[in-house]
Amino acid sequence: MKLHLTRSGLQTSVQDRGRFRYRKDGVACAGALDLAALRLCQLLVGNDEGVAGIEIGGGRLAARFEDDRLIAWHGGVYEARVAGETIPARSSVQVRAGEVLELRAIEPSRTWLAISGGIDVPLILGSRSTHTRSGIGGNFLPDGEVLPLAAETDLARALRAAFSTRASSWSAPLFPVRKERLRVVAGKDWTEELGAELQGATFRISTQSDRMGLRLENAVLENVSGGAEQISEPVVPGTIQLPPNGQLILLLADCQTIGGYPKIAHVVTVDLADAAQLQSHNHVRFVAVPVDEARGWLQKREDDIALFAAGLRARFGN
Amino acid sequence: MTWSLSPLGDAAILLSYDGKEKKAADVTKHVVRAARLLEGAQLSGVVAVTSAFRSIALFLDDRTAASLRGGQMDSFAQRVQDVLASRRRIKARNRSVRIPVCFDFALDLERIEEATGLRSANIVRKFLAANFTVGCLGFMPGFPYLLGLPKELKVARLSEPRLRVSAGSVAIAGGQAGIYSLESPGGWNIIGRTPLSLFDLRRDPPALLSPGDRVRFRRITRGEFDRLA
C-alpha cells in the first residue's frame, strides 16, 4: 500500500533514527532533527521507534491514503486536517482509505509525521534516513511523490480498533520548548574567555543554514588560539565549531563526522529538538551547564518516552 | 595511560591518544588497532566507534549516555581502558593505492604559491613524490585524510569555506591532503581532481580507502581525466 504526496511541503524527507554504524567511513548520521518527536509519533501509531517517518520543513503537505492507517504528527506550529477535520498533535489519528491528510505550517517550523507500518523505502547502510548532501537515501521529496508503506503491527491494529472517534483520547507527553536559550556543555576547546563570549552574545541564524548546521551571525567570537589549525577530530550533532573567521557553526544531524575547527561547546541532546526549530533570522543565546545535569535531563526524557511506550503496550499490546 | 577520556557532548565520549610517537603514520597504527579492539569488545550501550587521527569517538545510545553520571562514568571509563590495554594481536589488512590526478583543476594554485613561496611546477613535483597514509575517513562518506604532505606544502585552510567543491577534488590544508568524495562545501585548497569515485554505494565496502592504507598520486592529462571520468 502507498502514500500519495500530492503536495510535499518544503524540504520534506524520509527520516528514521539515523545511520550510526558507518560514521567511521565518513557517513553522516542524518535522521530526524527532533528524534524525540519522531519516536513519540511512531509509538502513537503502534510502530517500533526505529521505523521511518516523514520530516516536514515547512509549507503545506497533502497526502492521500490507499488504505486505513493510523497517523500521528508532532512538532512546530502547524494546522493539521484529515478529510477537512482538524486533528490534534501528539495523538493517534484515524485516516481511512481515500482520505487526505493536510499539514500546513502556520509559522516557519519543522514537524514530524508517522504512519502505522512506516515508510518502506529501501534500507541503505542500516537506515532509511535521507542525507541530501551525499544523496544517500535520495533527496527532499517532490510534489507527486508516492511512498511505499509497510504492513501494520498487531499493536497498530489494536490501537486502531480501540477508538471510533477521529483522534484518540490519549496523547504523547510534551517536552518543554526552550527556543531562545539553548543549553550547552563545554567542548574540548572551551576556555573561560570563549565561554563568557558565547554566553554573553545573541546570535542570529544565517540564511546559509540547513540540516547540516546552523551558521550563527551577528556576533563573532575572538578565536583566542589565534586561528590555529587543529588536527581533525570527531564531531557530533550539537557540536559548536569556531572557524577562523569567528562565525560559529552549530552542527545538526546531517553534519560531517570529523572536523578541524575548535569545538568550543555542544548543545545538550534534549535541546537539539529546539535547535531543529531555529529558522533564518531567529535569535538564539546559549547557557552552559555541567554534563551530569545534561545527562539527568536526558534520563528524564528517556524515562518519559519509555513510560509512555509501556503504557500503550500495557493497554493495547498482547 | 596512553588514552584519555573526555565528554564529546552529553551522548558521546572522546578518547584522545597521548602516545609520544613523532610520525603521524605511527600514531595511525595505534588508533586503527584501538578502534578495532573497541569494535570487537562490543561494549554495552556503544552504538558506533569512529576513529580520527589521534582520537576515537564512542557514540552511546541515549539510555546509556543518560546513566553515565558520577561514579557510573568512572566505571565506564575503566571498562574502556581495560579494552585498550588488551595485548591481543590484530591482523593488519592495509593496501597500497595509486590515485590519478589532473592538475588542470588546481583552483587554489596561486594561493598555494603565495603561501609556500614555491612555483607551481615545484608544488606539483613535491606532491607527486609524497608517500601518503590514510589517517582516517571522515568529513563526508569516503573522504580520506592523507598524512605525509611535504612540510613545504603546508597551507592554511580558507578563512571562509567555499559553499561548493566538486567531487574528486584533491586538496590540501594544514599538513594534510584529502580527496572530496562528493560535491560539498569545503575550506581546503584545491590542487587537482581525480576521476576515481572515492565512495560508491554499489561497492562493498562503499569507501575506496580505509585508515592505514598507503596512497601515491599519479599525474594525468585533461584528456585522460575526461576518458576516465
Interface residues (C-beta under 8 A of the other chain):
Chain A: F20 R21 Y22 R23 K24 D25 G26 V27 A28 I124 L125 R133 S134 G135 I136 V185 A186 G187 K188 Q208 G227 E229 I231 S232 E233 P234 V236 G238 T239 P243 P244 N245 Q256 T257 I258 G259 G260 K263 H266 V267 V268 T269 V291 D292 A294 R295 G296 L298 Q299 R301 E302
Chain B: S6 P7 L8 G9 D10 A11 A12 L14 A35 V47 A48 V49 T50 S51 A52 F53 R54 S55 I56 A57 F59 D62 R63 A65 A66 S67 L68 R69 G70 C136 L137 G138 F139 M140 P141 G142 F143 Y145 A156 R157 S159 E160 P161 L163 A173 G174 Q176 S181 L182 S184 G187 F199 L201 P205 P206 A207 S210
